[in-house]
Amino acid sequence: MSPLLCRLILADHASRLPLWEALRATAPANLLTQLDPRPFAPWDVSALSAVYQVGAGPAQLLDVMPVLACLRACKFRICFSRDQDHVLAIFEKRERTPIDVTAIGRELLTLMDAASPSGDDETPIFIAPPKGNFARGSEILPRANEPSLTPLGLQPLVVVDDEIMVRSICTRILQPHFAVFEVAGSQDALALADRLPFPTPMLVTDITLPRMDGVTLADHWLQRFADARVLLLSGHPYTAKPRAEVSFLQKPFLADELIQVVQRLAMSRQKVAAH
């Protein structure tokens, strides 16, 4: 199986396009290449946005993920669809902070450097340990009995919902605690699970999905991963017989409720994996 590639995308409101054009005029070649925003609409990128590709082309996902842990001036989302040959890492300005084009530009340069093969394996990089503080070194901080950590130092988790707003909210809530990959449908989730270069036993999915509902997706997920845990979401009650591998949370819910349920599932999975 070929390495999963990651395309780096910067998205911002069109009103700030002159700022990015000024950066592009002084930045190294290929740092920013302006794109048509319309193909990115499924990922909540408006047609009124300024959209750029960072770097000359897709990079290996495993090369990029450690650098994502260091971002401070901008936030990111990792998105996947079966009609793409790669995942998308979409970068935006953080909420409630003034835009700092210079700082964001430095972070984009770091990402572009990580995406370019250098042959220098001795250069130390920043890696995020599980609790969110940052440590310097060339290795992921070890965690006993946990083979499925990503290069972010976090457990991978896939969020599935065909409603952009719900999916984005769940991603934003869970991202400080997990390495979140977001997809819009069940088949996309299964395709991503088959291609990711590390086990992905955590799944958060809406029940009402086109083509394959979330309950059926959960069954397929549990068949793929022996220690999988699944959280089902719905605006309607769910009356199926309780299972240790599957939990249910009814919409609407509070952010803390979502975090607590998913973390409880993750702890349950770790205990099973340890044995």
Helices and strands as residue ranges (DSSP letters): E 5-13, G 14-16, H 17-26, E 32-35, G 38-43, E 49-54, E 59-60, H 61-68, E 74-79, E 86-93, H 101-115, E 125-127, E 135-137, E 156-160, H 164-174, E 179-183, H 186-195, E 202-206, H 214-224, E 229-234, E 246-250, H 255-274
